Amino acid sequence: MRYPELSYWLSSVDEPLVPRPPLPGDTDADVVIVGAGYTGLWTAYYLAGADPTLRITVLEAEIAGYGASGRNGGWCSALFPTSLPALARRHGRDAALAMQRTMQATVREVGRVVAAEGIDCDWAYGGTVVLARSGPQLARARAAVEEAREFGLGPADLALLDAGEASARCAADGVLGGTYTPHCAAVHPARLVRGLARAVERRGVTIHERTPVAAISPGAAVTPAGTVRAPVVVRATEGYTPMLPGQRRTVAPVYSLMVATEPLPARTWERIGLAERETFSDHRHVIIYGQRTADGRLAFGGRGAPYHFGSRVRPGYDREPRVFAALRRTLGELFPVLGPDVPVTHAWGGPLGVARDWAASVGYDPASGLAWAGGYVGDGVGTSNLAGRTLADLIRGERTDLTALPWVNHRSPRWEPEPLRWLAVNAGLRLMFSADAAELRKDRPSRRAATFSHLLGH
Ligand SMILES: Cc1cc2nc3c(=O)[nH]c(=O)nc-3n(C[C@H](O)[C@H](O)[C@H](O)COP(=O)(O)OP(=O)(O)OC[C@H]3O[C@@H](n4cnc5c(N)ncnc54)[C@H](O)[C@@H]3O)c2cc1C
């Protein structure tokens, strides 16, 4: 496996991607964690910090950061996949607000650890600008701000921008306005996950790479090389979860794909802006996301790759030439200054995890010793840190503000069996795409797409 080819980010880390030694054979631990992405590593980090006597083993099928954590858009944001109104409906307004405020604090917590551990991940706390480039998008920007106000969140949390203010941050084509939140940092995601792995090792945790876990059960993580027996077993496998026995319908792996340009000249950046390295998007239905990298590239991604029958996850699915071409075209539409031949140098993708009710969750069952976290959809960079801190509290039997949050021990329903799952996910994607195209053409909202987003609870 040529790991640097998995993403622009993994190709630009500050270390050779040599796998750590695999599990040599049967062993014991106090906690075994399956998966060395952000979720597994943050859990190890906080557990080891809280109780340095714990023997913690992390088992990773490939290398730390192989999954979405080494490939994502690098938005360390306060976004949470369940909206505030949906959380409020299920758990009450106070619980929803507590979740939102904790997510905001989580961005600061990641920044604190990055500084404390000396993780060189190009951290830039520049916020997020979401542009409105059509009438319906502008209506959605206004609605987002109104919704925030109803929950008592002021302009310091989410501000409505007019065309001039939005363009001053990100001078895309045809900007009519937008929204801005300060609660996001742009990061180099692979440097974050790789730095975190080293920080975890400094805390005495053992990481075995190239060690795929074939099965998880109470008290054991079984691999072809041997079994790790531990009273606590943490599943931190996100988009790869369906490959574990018994987990096929737990989350649907949905692919997000990205491209990166070559480093752009200073005169181009003068035209585009993003001077504070704000992360950026617009208010269309099918999510797009971008950041200005520390070395002056545009890293830009979107969903829209097809969901694969049977929740299959394969390396070949990371690359969809049709989606890469669409991303490149969209970048050119947003920033005509890039010219007709947008200078893309890297293209990649990876699976993220979507629960049936679009709700991320973190949980621990003391009776079985089984713990899990995930279902973050596209918001796992920040949320996984909160998951790690929460799991550390849950596993140690502490009742804290974190363990009282509404996502704790939430059980999402399982996805439908095939072919219903395939039909539902792909039909929804197609509907949202055609709605966005229609809006940009005719500048009017699509009721059907709004209904579909609502059905998915997003
Ligand atoms: C292209 C893309 C862009 C994204 N952009 C953003 C963004 O900008 N902001 C944001 O917040 N989120 C984003 N996300 C989502 C975010 O990256 C994920 O939510 C987050 O990285 C999940 O971390 P994780 O540790 O739970 O999962 P992963 O990083 O996927 O880690 C899971 C790990 O478990 C390992 N594993 C799986 N099965 C086994 C097994 N059986 N045995 C051993 N090891 C196993 C895998 O190899 C992998 O390393 C994006 C995702 C993608 C794919």
The ligand as an SDF file (V2000), in Angstrom:
LIG
                    3D

 53 58  0  0  0  0  0  0  0  0999 V2000
  -13.0120   13.3720    1.9720 C   0  0  0  0  0  0  0  0  0  0  0  0
  -13.5320   13.6430    3.3560 C   0  0  0  0  0  0  0  0  0  0  0  0
  -13.6450   14.9620    3.7920 C   0  0  0  0  0  0  0  0  0  0  0  0
  -14.1000   15.2290    5.0770 C   0  0  0  0  0  0  0  0  0  0  0  0
  -14.0570   16.5160    5.5440 N   0  0  0  0  0  0  0  0  0  0  0  0
  -14.3300   16.7840    6.8460 C   0  0  0  0  0  0  0  0  0  0  0  0
  -14.1340   18.0700    7.3810 C   0  0  0  0  0  0  0  0  0  0  0  0
  -13.6480   18.9830    6.7100 O   0  0  0  0  0  0  0  0  0  0  0  0
  -14.4720   18.2820    8.6720 N   0  0  0  0  0  0  0  0  0  0  0  0
  -14.9820   17.2920    9.4640 C   0  0  0  0  0  0  0  0  0  0  0  0
  -15.2970   17.5500   10.6250 O   0  0  0  0  0  0  0  0  0  0  0  0
  -15.1010   16.0220    9.0050 N   0  0  0  0  0  0  0  0  0  0  0  0
  -14.7770   15.7440    7.7110 C   0  0  0  0  0  0  0  0  0  0  0  0
  -14.8720   14.4730    7.2480 N   0  0  0  0  0  0  0  0  0  0  0  0
  -15.2420   13.4100    8.1860 C   0  0  0  0  0  0  0  0  0  0  0  0
  -14.0830   13.0980    9.1320 C   0  0  0  0  0  0  0  0  0  0  0  0
  -12.8940   12.9770    8.4100 O   0  0  0  0  0  0  0  0  0  0  0  0
  -14.3970   11.8230    9.8750 C   0  0  0  0  0  0  0  0  0  0  0  0
  -15.6340   11.9590   10.5400 O   0  0  0  0  0  0  0  0  0  0  0  0
  -13.3450   11.4890   10.9280 C   0  0  0  0  0  0  0  0  0  0  0  0
  -12.0540   11.4920   10.3820 O   0  0  0  0  0  0  0  0  0  0  0  0
  -13.6640   10.1350   11.5190 C   0  0  0  0  0  0  0  0  0  0  0  0
  -12.6040    9.7260   12.3270 O   0  0  0  0  0  0  0  0  0  0  0  0
  -12.5990    8.2380   12.8720 P   0  0  0  0  0  0  0  0  0  0  0  0
  -11.3680    8.0530   13.6430 O   0  0  0  0  0  0  0  0  0  0  0  0
  -13.8860    7.9670   13.5470 O   0  0  0  0  0  0  0  0  0  0  0  0
  -12.6320    7.3490   11.5470 O   0  0  0  0  0  0  0  0  0  0  0  0
  -11.4100    7.0630   10.4540 P   0  0  0  0  0  0  0  0  0  0  0  0
  -10.4940    8.2220   10.3540 O   0  0  0  0  0  0  0  0  0  0  0  0
  -12.0730    6.5750    9.2470 O   0  0  0  0  0  0  0  0  0  0  0  0
  -10.6040    5.9500   11.1830 O   0  0  0  0  0  0  0  0  0  0  0  0
  -11.0680    4.6300   11.2880 C   0  0  0  0  0  0  0  0  0  0  0  0
   -9.8150    3.7690   11.3290 C   0  0  0  0  0  0  0  0  0  0  0  0
  -10.1880    2.4770   11.7050 O   0  0  0  0  0  0  0  0  0  0  0  0
   -9.4120    1.5660   10.9630 C   0  0  0  0  0  0  0  0  0  0  0  0
  -10.1610    0.3200   10.9200 N   0  0  0  0  0  0  0  0  0  0  0  0
  -11.3740    0.1230   10.3790 C   0  0  0  0  0  0  0  0  0  0  0  0
  -11.7650   -1.1420   10.5240 N   0  0  0  0  0  0  0  0  0  0  0  0
  -10.7670   -1.7560   11.1980 C   0  0  0  0  0  0  0  0  0  0  0  0
  -10.5790   -3.0870   11.6530 C   0  0  0  0  0  0  0  0  0  0  0  0
  -11.4870   -4.0400   11.4430 N   0  0  0  0  0  0  0  0  0  0  0  0
   -9.4230   -3.3860   12.2940 N   0  0  0  0  0  0  0  0  0  0  0  0
   -8.5040   -2.4180   12.5380 C   0  0  0  0  0  0  0  0  0  0  0  0
   -8.6390   -1.1520   12.1150 N   0  0  0  0  0  0  0  0  0  0  0  0
   -9.7490   -0.8290   11.4560 C   0  0  0  0  0  0  0  0  0  0  0  0
   -9.2850    2.2190    9.6010 C   0  0  0  0  0  0  0  0  0  0  0  0
   -8.1840    1.7090    8.8710 O   0  0  0  0  0  0  0  0  0  0  0  0
   -9.1210    3.6730    9.9780 C   0  0  0  0  0  0  0  0  0  0  0  0
   -7.7820    4.0360   10.1280 O   0  0  0  0  0  0  0  0  0  0  0  0
  -14.4720   14.1650    5.9390 C   0  0  0  0  0  0  0  0  0  0  0  0
  -14.3700   12.8370    5.4950 C   0  0  0  0  0  0  0  0  0  0  0  0
  -13.9150   12.5770    4.2090 C   0  0  0  0  0  0  0  0  0  0  0  0
  -13.7970   11.1520    3.7520 C   0  0  0  0  0  0  0  0  0  0  0  0
  1  2  1  0
  2  3  1  0
  2 52  2  0
  3  4  2  0
  4  5  1  0
  4 50  1  0
  5  6  2  0
  6  7  1  0
  6 13  1  0
  7  8  2  0
  7  9  1  0
  9 10  1  0
 10 11  2  0
 10 12  1  0
 12 13  2  0
 13 14  1  0
 14 15  1  0
 14 50  1  0
 15 16  1  0
 16 17  1  0
 16 18  1  0
 18 19  1  0
 18 20  1  0
 20 21  1  0
 20 22  1  0
 22 23  1  0
 23 24  1  0
 24 25  2  0
 24 26  1  0
 24 27  1  0
 27 28  1  0
 28 29  2  0
 28 30  1  0
 28 31  1  0
 31 32  1  0
 32 33  1  0
 33 34  1  0
 33 48  1  0
 34 35  1  0
 35 36  1  0
 35 46  1  0
 36 37  1  0
 36 45  1  0
 37 38  2  0
 38 39  1  0
 39 40  1  0
 39 45  2  0
 40 41  1  0
 40 42  2  0
 42 43  1  0
 43 44  2  0
 44 45  1  0
 46 47  1  0
 46 48  1  0
 48 49  1  0
 50 51  2  0
 51 52  1  0
 52 53  1  0
M  END
$$$$
